[in-house]
Amino acid sequence: MASGQSKEEDRTMPGTRKTVVVALAVLIAAGFVYLPSDHGRPAPATADTRRFVLILAGVSGAKESGKFDLEVAARTEARTSACMESHGFQYLPRNPHSVVDVEDASDFSSLDYARGHGFGISVFPHFAPDAPAAKGYIKTLSAASLKSYDAALPGCVESSQRATEKEYGIPEANSEWTRVDGEVQHDERYRAALETWRACAAAAGHPARSRLALITDLRKEYTSVMAALRGGDQVLSQDQLAALAARNPTWQKLHRAEVDAAVATFPCSQAADRTYASTFLQHLDHQG
């Protein structure tokens, strides 16, 4: 991918599905995102299937989620390198941190994160730079070879992503999470927890149907602010956008509103998250 993968949709309530995005430059908390594959796995699901189910459910925590993302990124890069080699090209596997930003990815379990980054909507991802040697190799290619290289790379990336999804049981995990989450959403314990969240959030000055609804409204404002900040079709780097945002009163106001909402509703969300996690595990273990 040209600029790393980023989350198109954060897991704003435990269990909110991680949605796939390939090479998007969206400006929200970065991290790997996965597409429920249409292709079945050739072998039974491994421990990584359950591992990812628990990550999707918000049970494992941000640290484990980041670790998983980096593992998948590294495996995908290694496969991409082997694929390009089969086409006669050199491809140095990228540093997983140049593909995934685990440092700034949303962490709904951390009050410090909420105080600094809110929900992670207005975070500008930071990726490690690519190795200079990779760019040096590209410069050695003739025009014809470069054209062939560019033609081969997307296919290698896609096939590598698909193979890694299968290896880590990601299609099964998405399917299993969807099934169990549907049961949790209808469980009276979690429905009661959501009602409690709504009352708590309203008392904190942020009435909303859920944390997801609250974030969705803020994200709509963010999209509008960023469109104005970019000023047309010009392509700006993350650092350039961050510098513009830091000087923009409208962006500053939105960021303060996001942080205020995240901090004010943090205790409400922690209680709801605990109920979701315990209810999810009960349903998962009962029928898994």
C-alpha beads as a LAMMPS data file, in Angstrom:
LAMMPS data file: protein, C-alpha beads

288 atoms
287 bonds

1 atom types
1 bond types

-500.0 500.0 xlo xhi
-500.0 500.0 ylo yhi
-500.0 500.0 zlo zhi

Masses

1 110.0

Atoms # bond

1 1 1 0.000 0.000 0.000
2 1 1 1.165 3.473 -0.821
3 1 1 0.635 5.218 2.484
4 1 1 -0.274 2.550 5.008
5 1 1 -3.662 1.227 6.026
6 1 1 -5.982 3.220 8.200
7 1 1 -9.263 2.565 9.851
8 1 1 -12.265 3.706 7.899
9 1 1 -14.483 2.867 10.838
10 1 1 -13.141 2.545 14.371
11 1 1 -14.594 0.051 16.760
12 1 1 -16.578 2.797 18.533
13 1 1 -18.559 0.405 20.691
14 1 1 -17.238 -3.013 21.610
15 1 1 -18.112 -5.269 18.743
16 1 1 -18.484 -2.614 16.091
17 1 1 -17.051 -4.350 13.049
18 1 1 -13.634 -3.533 11.703
19 1 1 -14.276 -2.566 8.107
20 1 1 -11.803 -3.220 5.324
21 1 1 -10.094 -0.382 3.536
22 1 1 -7.254 -0.883 1.086
23 1 1 -4.808 2.029 0.864
24 1 1 -7.169 4.721 2.103
25 1 1 -5.778 7.984 3.396
26 1 1 -8.563 8.609 5.891
27 1 1 -7.618 10.856 8.768
28 1 1 -8.698 8.906 11.788
29 1 1 -6.923 6.587 14.163
30 1 1 -4.817 4.165 12.200
31 1 1 -4.675 0.413 12.472
32 1 1 -5.238 -2.670 10.391
33 1 1 -8.738 -3.297 9.164
34 1 1 -10.075 -6.475 7.669
35 1 1 -12.519 -7.526 5.019
36 1 1 -14.665 -10.571 5.692
37 1 1 -13.310 -12.690 2.859
38 1 1 -15.579 -14.409 0.385
39 1 1 -13.096 -17.282 0.209
40 1 1 -13.201 -20.075 2.762
41 1 1 -10.098 -21.169 4.611
42 1 1 -8.485 -24.420 3.516
43 1 1 -7.880 -25.531 7.105
44 1 1 -9.837 -25.430 10.386
45 1 1 -9.798 -22.138 12.247
46 1 1 -6.812 -21.708 14.540
47 1 1 -6.431 -20.018 17.897
48 1 1 -6.018 -16.768 15.977
49 1 1 -9.681 -16.963 14.992
50 1 1 -10.828 -16.730 18.584
51 1 1 -8.064 -14.252 19.256
52 1 1 -9.446 -11.878 16.630
53 1 1 -13.036 -12.449 17.764
54 1 1 -12.038 -11.244 21.220
55 1 1 -10.253 -8.247 19.720
56 1 1 -13.354 -7.322 17.714
57 1 1 -15.428 -7.625 20.866
58 1 1 -13.149 -5.235 22.738
59 1 1 -12.264 -7.918 25.260
60 1 1 -8.510 -8.117 24.645
61 1 1 -7.555 -4.461 24.935
62 1 1 -5.747 -1.998 22.698
63 1 1 -2.293 -3.511 23.268
64 1 1 -3.314 -6.950 22.012
65 1 1 -5.209 -5.388 19.105
66 1 1 -2.093 -3.478 18.070
67 1 1 0.063 -6.579 18.397
68 1 1 -2.304 -8.514 16.142
69 1 1 -2.346 -5.708 13.585
70 1 1 1.441 -5.615 13.437
71 1 1 1.698 -9.381 13.072
72 1 1 -0.745 -9.378 10.172
73 1 1 1.068 -6.444 8.565
74 1 1 4.444 -8.205 8.838
75 1 1 3.066 -11.460 7.431
76 1 1 1.389 -9.664 4.548
77 1 1 4.571 -7.766 3.710
78 1 1 6.615 -10.969 3.753
79 1 1 4.176 -12.625 1.377
80 1 1 4.173 -9.580 -0.892
81 1 1 7.957 -9.728 -1.069
82 1 1 7.892 -13.416 -2.067
83 1 1 5.198 -12.745 -4.655
84 1 1 7.154 -9.896 -6.247
85 1 1 10.270 -12.045 -6.286
86 1 1 8.327 -14.629 -8.289
87 1 1 7.723 -11.870 -10.849
88 1 1 11.443 -11.143 -10.982
89 1 1 11.415 -8.026 -8.794
90 1 1 12.919 -7.094 -5.464
91 1 1 10.472 -5.929 -2.802
92 1 1 11.775 -5.206 0.671
93 1 1 9.112 -5.988 3.280
94 1 1 8.051 -2.758 4.889
95 1 1 8.377 -2.115 8.590
96 1 1 4.939 -3.017 10.026
97 1 1 4.958 0.350 11.763
98 1 1 5.093 2.020 8.335
99 1 1 1.795 0.285 7.537
100 1 1 0.059 0.411 10.917
101 1 1 -0.042 3.186 13.481
102 1 1 -0.654 1.416 16.774
103 1 1 0.514 4.351 18.882
104 1 1 -2.360 6.641 17.921
105 1 1 -5.080 4.015 17.343
106 1 1 -8.239 4.541 19.375
107 1 1 -8.118 3.201 22.920
108 1 1 -11.500 3.360 24.607
109 1 1 -10.139 1.813 27.799
110 1 1 -7.704 4.656 28.542
111 1 1 -8.729 7.890 30.220
112 1 1 -5.342 9.372 29.342
113 1 1 -6.050 8.639 25.688
114 1 1 -9.443 10.309 25.966
115 1 1 -7.842 13.386 27.535
116 1 1 -5.263 13.639 24.777
117 1 1 -7.041 12.321 21.698
118 1 1 -10.746 12.094 22.487
119 1 1 -12.236 9.174 20.602
120 1 1 -9.402 9.151 18.075
121 1 1 -11.411 10.907 15.369
122 1 1 -9.144 13.915 14.927
123 1 1 -5.872 12.024 15.334
124 1 1 -3.324 12.350 12.553
125 1 1 -1.639 8.954 12.089
126 1 1 2.122 8.710 12.285
127 1 1 3.838 6.001 10.267
128 1 1 7.460 4.944 10.350
129 1 1 9.293 5.944 7.143
130 1 1 10.016 3.362 4.487
131 1 1 13.563 2.071 4.215
132 1 1 15.684 4.189 1.821
133 1 1 16.885 0.995 0.124
134 1 1 13.369 0.310 -1.156
135 1 1 13.241 3.649 -2.973
136 1 1 16.762 3.118 -4.225
137 1 1 15.793 -0.099 -5.961
138 1 1 12.881 1.562 -7.745
139 1 1 15.260 4.137 -9.166
140 1 1 17.362 1.407 -10.758
141 1 1 14.469 0.138 -12.871
142 1 1 14.055 1.102 -16.502
143 1 1 10.809 2.702 -17.619
144 1 1 9.556 -0.608 -18.982
145 1 1 10.551 -2.529 -15.854
146 1 1 8.962 0.079 -13.622
147 1 1 5.732 -0.256 -15.573
148 1 1 5.797 -4.025 -15.061
149 1 1 6.645 -3.575 -11.378
150 1 1 3.688 -1.231 -10.882
151 1 1 1.429 -3.661 -12.703
152 1 1 2.495 -6.637 -10.560
153 1 1 2.474 -4.990 -7.135
154 1 1 -1.315 -4.505 -6.607
155 1 1 -2.018 -8.141 -7.387
156 1 1 0.706 -9.301 -5.028
157 1 1 -0.581 -7.062 -2.263
158 1 1 -4.153 -8.284 -2.679
159 1 1 -3.254 -11.977 -2.855
160 1 1 -0.968 -11.583 0.154
161 1 1 -3.696 -9.898 2.160
162 1 1 -6.160 -12.641 1.300
163 1 1 -3.707 -15.396 2.198
164 1 1 -2.897 -13.763 5.519
165 1 1 -6.589 -13.310 6.316
166 1 1 -7.043 -17.039 5.809
167 1 1 -3.988 -17.903 7.889
168 1 1 -5.214 -15.815 10.811
169 1 1 -8.812 -16.987 10.573
170 1 1 -10.100 -13.486 9.917
171 1 1 -13.128 -14.466 7.772
172 1 1 -14.274 -16.924 10.449
173 1 1 -13.640 -14.401 13.191
174 1 1 -15.741 -11.764 11.458
175 1 1 -18.529 -14.278 10.957
176 1 1 -18.371 -15.504 14.551
177 1 1 -18.282 -11.974 15.935
178 1 1 -21.331 -11.030 13.840
179 1 1 -23.284 -13.989 15.172
180 1 1 -22.408 -13.469 18.827
181 1 1 -22.769 -9.691 18.679
182 1 1 -26.288 -10.109 17.320
183 1 1 -27.134 -12.179 20.382
184 1 1 -25.557 -9.643 22.726
185 1 1 -27.502 -6.771 21.185
186 1 1 -30.728 -8.588 22.087
187 1 1 -29.582 -9.628 25.550
188 1 1 -31.538 -7.807 28.237
189 1 1 -28.394 -7.261 30.294
190 1 1 -26.701 -5.288 27.549
191 1 1 -29.885 -3.474 26.564
192 1 1 -30.185 -2.329 30.171
193 1 1 -26.530 -1.261 30.127
194 1 1 -27.187 0.884 27.041
195 1 1 -30.121 2.564 28.762
196 1 1 -27.854 3.297 31.708
197 1 1 -25.230 4.675 29.309
198 1 1 -27.772 7.043 27.751
199 1 1 -28.841 8.400 31.120
200 1 1 -25.231 8.730 32.241
201 1 1 -24.136 10.493 29.036
202 1 1 -27.092 12.879 29.147
203 1 1 -26.257 13.771 32.750
204 1 1 -22.682 14.416 31.616
205 1 1 -23.948 16.877 29.002
206 1 1 -23.679 14.645 25.940
207 1 1 -27.058 13.087 25.177
208 1 1 -26.882 10.387 22.499
209 1 1 -28.288 6.942 21.758
210 1 1 -24.872 5.355 22.123
211 1 1 -21.177 6.111 21.978
212 1 1 -21.256 5.094 18.326
213 1 1 -23.985 7.659 17.626
214 1 1 -22.030 10.328 19.488
215 1 1 -18.893 9.569 17.505
216 1 1 -20.797 9.428 14.227
217 1 1 -22.076 12.974 14.747
218 1 1 -18.599 14.233 15.626
219 1 1 -17.116 12.455 12.616
220 1 1 -19.588 14.202 10.294
221 1 1 -18.372 17.543 11.628
222 1 1 -14.778 16.380 11.294
223 1 1 -15.282 15.426 7.648
224 1 1 -16.674 18.871 6.892
225 1 1 -13.855 20.631 8.736
226 1 1 -11.181 18.595 6.990
227 1 1 -12.698 19.199 3.563
228 1 1 -12.470 22.937 4.168
229 1 1 -8.968 22.590 5.596
230 1 1 -7.676 20.807 2.505
231 1 1 -9.060 23.519 0.279
232 1 1 -9.864 21.532 -2.821
233 1 1 -8.128 18.609 -4.444
234 1 1 -4.608 19.368 -3.284
235 1 1 -2.728 16.411 -1.808
236 1 1 -1.213 17.134 1.592
237 1 1 0.890 14.944 3.843
238 1 1 -0.236 14.016 7.349
239 1 1 2.315 16.433 8.805
240 1 1 1.085 19.254 6.573
241 1 1 -2.525 18.609 7.541
242 1 1 -1.629 18.440 11.219
243 1 1 0.172 21.783 10.984
244 1 1 -2.807 23.387 9.239
245 1 1 -5.222 21.947 11.793
246 1 1 -3.174 23.228 14.734
247 1 1 -3.639 26.774 13.440
248 1 1 -7.288 26.392 12.418
249 1 1 -9.848 27.679 15.000
250 1 1 -12.653 25.489 13.632
251 1 1 -10.564 22.332 13.897
252 1 1 -9.383 23.335 17.361
253 1 1 -12.985 23.802 18.487
254 1 1 -13.983 20.409 17.108
255 1 1 -11.019 18.701 18.756
256 1 1 -11.889 20.257 22.103
257 1 1 -15.493 19.118 21.702
258 1 1 -14.327 15.578 20.902
259 1 1 -12.021 15.437 23.916
260 1 1 -14.721 16.866 26.179
261 1 1 -17.253 14.279 24.990
262 1 1 -14.800 11.392 25.371
263 1 1 -13.712 12.406 28.874
264 1 1 -17.208 13.271 30.115
265 1 1 -18.714 9.976 28.953
266 1 1 -15.712 7.816 29.846
267 1 1 -17.177 6.421 33.098
268 1 1 -20.472 5.746 31.315
269 1 1 -18.732 3.877 28.530
270 1 1 -16.528 1.840 30.844
271 1 1 -19.588 0.429 32.580
272 1 1 -21.315 -0.400 29.293
273 1 1 -18.127 -1.930 27.891
274 1 1 -17.751 -4.238 30.880
275 1 1 -21.302 -5.468 30.448
276 1 1 -20.791 -5.990 26.722
277 1 1 -17.560 -7.947 27.260
278 1 1 -18.954 -10.236 29.955
279 1 1 -22.165 -10.853 28.023
280 1 1 -20.232 -11.495 24.809
281 1 1 -17.991 -14.068 26.483
282 1 1 -20.964 -15.884 27.942
283 1 1 -22.649 -16.155 24.566
284 1 1 -19.380 -17.086 22.845
285 1 1 -18.482 -19.807 25.341
286 1 1 -22.031 -21.121 25.506
287 1 1 -22.305 -21.720 21.776
288 1 1 -18.663 -21.628 20.613

Bonds

1 1 1 2
2 1 2 3
3 1 3 4
4 1 4 5
5 1 5 6
6 1 6 7
7 1 7 8
8 1 8 9
9 1 9 10
10 1 10 11
11 1 11 12
12 1 12 13
13 1 13 14
14 1 14 15
15 1 15 16
16 1 16 17
17 1 17 18
18 1 18 19
19 1 19 20
20 1 20 21
21 1 21 22
22 1 22 23
23 1 23 24
24 1 24 25
25 1 25 26
26 1 26 27
27 1 27 28
28 1 28 29
29 1 29 30
30 1 30 31
31 1 31 32
32 1 32 33
33 1 33 34
34 1 34 35
35 1 35 36
36 1 36 37
37 1 37 38
38 1 38 39
39 1 39 40
40 1 40 41
41 1 41 42
42 1 42 43
43 1 43 44
44 1 44 45
45 1 45 46
46 1 46 47
47 1 47 48
48 1 48 49
49 1 49 50
50 1 50 51
51 1 51 52
52 1 52 53
53 1 53 54
54 1 54 55
55 1 55 56
56 1 56 57
57 1 57 58
58 1 58 59
59 1 59 60
60 1 60 61
61 1 61 62
62 1 62 63
63 1 63 64
64 1 64 65
65 1 65 66
66 1 66 67
67 1 67 68
68 1 68 69
69 1 69 70
70 1 70 71
71 1 71 72
72 1 72 73
73 1 73 74
74 1 74 75
75 1 75 76
76 1 76 77
77 1 77 78
78 1 78 79
79 1 79 80
80 1 80 81
81 1 81 82
82 1 82 83
83 1 83 84
84 1 84 85
85 1 85 86
86 1 86 87
87 1 87 88
88 1 88 89
89 1 89 90
90 1 90 91
91 1 91 92
92 1 92 93
93 1 93 94
94 1 94 95
95 1 95 96
96 1 96 97
97 1 97 98
98 1 98 99
99 1 99 100
100 1 100 101
101 1 101 102
102 1 102 103
103 1 103 104
104 1 104 105
105 1 105 106
106 1 106 107
107 1 107 108
108 1 108 109
109 1 109 110
110 1 110 111
111 1 111 112
112 1 112 113
113 1 113 114
114 1 114 115
115 1 115 116
116 1 116 117
117 1 117 118
118 1 118 119
119 1 119 120
120 1 120 121
121 1 121 122
122 1 122 123
123 1 123 124
124 1 124 125
125 1 125 126
126 1 126 127
127 1 127 128
128 1 128 129
129 1 129 130
130 1 130 131
131 1 131 132
132 1 132 133
133 1 133 134
134 1 134 135
135 1 135 136
136 1 136 137
137 1 137 138
138 1 138 139
139 1 139 140
140 1 140 141
141 1 141 142
142 1 142 143
143 1 143 144
144 1 144 145
145 1 145 146
146 1 146 147
147 1 147 148
148 1 148 149
149 1 149 150
150 1 150 151
151 1 151 152
152 1 152 153
153 1 153 154
154 1 154 155
155 1 155 156
156 1 156 157
157 1 157 158
158 1 158 159
159 1 159 160
160 1 160 161
161 1 161 162
162 1 162 163
163 1 163 164
164 1 164 165
165 1 165 166
166 1 166 167
167 1 167 168
168 1 168 169
169 1 169 170
170 1 170 171
171 1 171 172
172 1 172 173
173 1 173 174
174 1 174 175
175 1 175 176
176 1 176 177
177 1 177 178
178 1 178 179
179 1 179 180
180 1 180 181
181 1 181 182
182 1 182 183
183 1 183 184
184 1 184 185
185 1 185 186
186 1 186 187
187 1 187 188
188 1 188 189
189 1 189 190
190 1 190 191
191 1 191 192
192 1 192 193
193 1 193 194
194 1 194 195
195 1 195 196
196 1 196 197
197 1 197 198
198 1 198 199
199 1 199 200
200 1 200 201
201 1 201 202
202 1 202 203
203 1 203 204
204 1 204 205
205 1 205 206
206 1 206 207
207 1 207 208
208 1 208 209
209 1 209 210
210 1 210 211
211 1 211 212
212 1 212 213
213 1 213 214
214 1 214 215
215 1 215 216
216 1 216 217
217 1 217 218
218 1 218 219
219 1 219 220
220 1 220 221
221 1 221 222
222 1 222 223
223 1 223 224
224 1 224 225
225 1 225 226
226 1 226 227
227 1 227 228
228 1 228 229
229 1 229 230
230 1 230 231
231 1 231 232
232 1 232 233
233 1 233 234
234 1 234 235
235 1 235 236
236 1 236 237
237 1 237 238
238 1 238 239
239 1 239 240
240 1 240 241
241 1 241 242
242 1 242 243
243 1 243 244
244 1 244 245
245 1 245 246
246 1 246 247
247 1 247 248
248 1 248 249
249 1 249 250
250 1 250 251
251 1 251 252
252 1 252 253
253 1 253 254
254 1 254 255
255 1 255 256
256 1 256 257
257 1 257 258
258 1 258 259
259 1 259 260
260 1 260 261
261 1 261 262
262 1 262 263
263 1 263 264
264 1 264 265
265 1 265 266
266 1 266 267
267 1 267 268
268 1 268 269
269 1 269 270
270 1 270 271
271 1 271 272
272 1 272 273
273 1 273 274
274 1 274 275
275 1 275 276
276 1 276 277
277 1 277 278
278 1 278 279
279 1 279 280
280 1 280 281
281 1 281 282
282 1 282 283
283 1 283 284
284 1 284 285
285 1 285 286
286 1 286 287
287 1 287 288
